[in-house]
């Protein structure tokens, strides 16, 4: 049903409209008990093209849908020039999609975003990516009954149908697994790990914050190798790596990350993050006046409710092999022991490409349960 006033979509250029863009989800999810407001200060930095390193190789525009003076929807359109250099597919992206449950609002938002991309010579659009594939990716299409983990998005159940009604089709599904830190490792894999450790071929150690730059470089090197042939993969730039390092310094202890070496070569890694979404759910996105005190205390002293695994990688040369499976389970076992020892049991492994069947089978073998699906959509705008 259409409203009484026409829907107008404007480019976000003023501080007032930027604040409206930032605050809109709070009204969209006001009645959703599972949604958790992200921290306003973090979102402002993420949207700031001068401070977000993504925009050193990209351009983009935020759009806000208004009905009269009331914000009713938002979307971004952006172009990652590193993606275009790597794939040459004339594809732009959309992201940060939020709107009330009306097709005219979705239609107006997509029309404006698609026009912006067409004007710049793009012939296809994919999304949502907020902003890159290394940020929040995909639209939640099942698992609405669970709160979003850190750096993962939430959505209203009607979003998917509204997107499809605008001519979008599935490009790829991204799978999130629920994982419990007290799940025992299968005996056969554990025996293989024990034998290789005893022989000196395998070693597993935590991340060293004392040698932060060295170990961050190891993680990124394995990441770039392990993901190099993945769908839509774009390597991180040095500035993005530095930005990741700043996040890790703040959030983690060394044992949140494990690095495995095989025959003295760093060969696998896993990165876990405390799920600060759970720590922030009573803050309403605000750190002032006392929210920052609560967050710091919870990070450093409270038992963490949950964790997320955003990165798990094994070098390509070990892929689809018994050694590769052993390396993956070895690093998982290390962080499992750490979180279990701290009393943190539930975790999320996310995300995994739907057609990455070897990894999915491995995660399911160690107790992972598919509990959410995020969908990336695409549309020709030639």
C-alpha positions, 0 to 999 in steps of 0.5 A, spaced: 500 500 500 502 506 497 503 512 502 499 519 501 506 522 499 510 521 494 517 517 495 523 521 494 530 518 494 536 523 495 543 523 495 546 523 502 550 529 502 549 533 509 550 531 516 543 531 517 541 526 512 547 522 514 545 522 521 538 520 518 541 514 514 545 512 520 539 512 525 534 509 520 535 501 522 533 503 529 526 505 527 525 499 522 527 494 527 524 497 533 519 491 534 525 486 532 528 483 539 533 479 535 536 486 532 542 489 535 544 496 534 551 497 531 555 502 535 554 509 532 561 511 532 564 505 528 558 506 523 560 513 522 567 511 521 565 506 516 561 511 512 566 516 512 570 516 505 576 519 508 577 514 513 575 508 510 581 505 506 576 501 502 575 508 498 582 509 496 580 504 491 573 505 490 567 510 490 560 510 492 554 514 494 549 513 500 541 514 498 536 516 503 528 515 501 523 520 504 516 520 504 515 527 506 520 529 511 520 521 514 526 517 512 523 510 510 529 507 506 536 507 505 541 504 500 548 505 497 551 504 490 558 503 490 564 501 485 570 497 487 575 498 482 580 493 484 574 488 483 573 491 476 581 490 475 581 483 477 574 480 474 573 485 468 565 484 469 563 491 469 559 490 476 557 495 481 555 493 488 549 495 492 549 495 500 546 497 507 539 496 504 533 497 509 526 500 508 519 499 510 515 494 508 512 497 501 514 495 494 514 502 492 520 504 497 524 498 494 523 500 487 525 507 488 531 505 492 533 500 487 532 505 481 536 510 484 542 506 485 542 502 479 541 509 475 548 511 479 551 505 477 549 506 469 551 513 469 558 510 470 558 505 465 556 499 469 552 493 466 551 489 472 549 490 480 550 485 485 549 485 493 548 487 498 555 488 500 557 493 505 561 495 502 566 490 500 566 482 500 571 483 506 565 487 510 558 485 511 556 481 505 549 478 503 542 479 505 539 474 511 534 470 508 533 465 514 535 464 521 531 471 523 530 468 530 537 469 532 541 475 533 546 477 528 554 476 530 559 481 530 560 484 523 554 480 520 547 483 518 540 482 520 534 483 516 526 483 516 523 477 513 520 481 507 526 484 504 528 478 500 521 478 496 522 485 495 528 485 492 526 479 487 520 483 485 525 488 483 528 483 478 534 481 482 536 473 482 540 469 486 548 470 485 550 466 491 548 463 498 553 464 504 552 459 509 553 461 517 554 455 522 553 454 529 559 451 533 560 449 540 566 450 543 565 443 547 564 439 541 569 433 541 574 433 535 572 426 531 577 421 534 580 419 527 582 426 526 585 427 533 589 421 532 592 424 526 593 431 529 597 427 535 601 423 531 604 429 527 605 433 533 609 427 536 613 427 529 614 434 529 611 435 523 605 439 526 605 445 531 600 450 533 601 456 537 597 462 538 598 469 535 603 473 538 601 480 540 609 482 542 610 480 534 604 483 532 606 485 525 609 479 523 603 474 525 598 479 522 603 478 515 602 471 516 595 471 517 594 475 511 599 471 507 595 465 508 588 468 507 590 471 500 593 464 498 587 460 501 581 465 498 585 467 491 580 462 487 574 464 491 568 467 488 569 475 488 575 475 492 579 481 492 585 481 496 586 486 502 590 492 501 596 494 505 591 500 508 585 495 509 590 490 513 592 496 517 585 497 519 584 490 520 590 490 525 587 496 529 581 492 530 584 486 532 589 490 537 583 492 541 578 486 541 583 480 542 587 476 546 593 472 543 589 466 544 583 468 539 588 466 533 591 460 532 597 459 527 599 452 524 605 450 521 606 444 517 614 442 516 616 448 519 611 452 514 605 457 516 600 453 513 593 454 516 590 460 521 584 461 524 581 468 527 576 468 532 573 475 535 569 476 541 561 477 539 561 484 542 554 485 539 552 481 545 556 486 549 552 492 546 545 490 545 543 494 551 547 500 549 542 502 543 549 504 539 551 509 544 558 509 547 556 516 551 556 517 557 557 510 560 557 505 554 564 505 553 566 503 560 561 497 560 564 495 553 571 495 556 569 492 562 565 486 558 571 485 553 576 485 559 573 482 565 566 479 563 565 472 561 564 472 553 557 470 551 559 468 544 564 468 539 565 468 531 570 465 527 570 470 521 577 467 518 579 460 517 584 458 512 589 453 509 594 454 504 591 452 497 597 446 496 593 442 502 586 443 499 582 437 499 587 433 502 588 429 509 593 434 511 589 440 509 583 437 514 588 436 519 591 443 519 584 446 519 581 441 525 588 443 529 587 450 529 579 449 530 581 445 536 586 450 539 581 456 539 576 451 542 580 449 548 581 457 549 574 459 549 571 453 552 576 454 558 573 461 558 566 459 559 564 461 552 561 455 548 556 458 543 560 460 536 559 462 529 563 460 523 561 465 518 561 465 512 562 459 507 560 459 500 554 454 499 558 450 493 565 450 498 563 443 499 569 440 502 569 446 507 562 445 509 563 437 510 569 438 515 565 443 519 559 439 519 564 433 521 566 437 527 559 439 530 557 445 525 550 446 524 547 450 518 543 455 522 543 461 517 543 463 510 545 470 507 544 471 499 547 475 494 543 477 489 545 480 482 541 484 476 543 486 469 542 493 468 545 494 461 
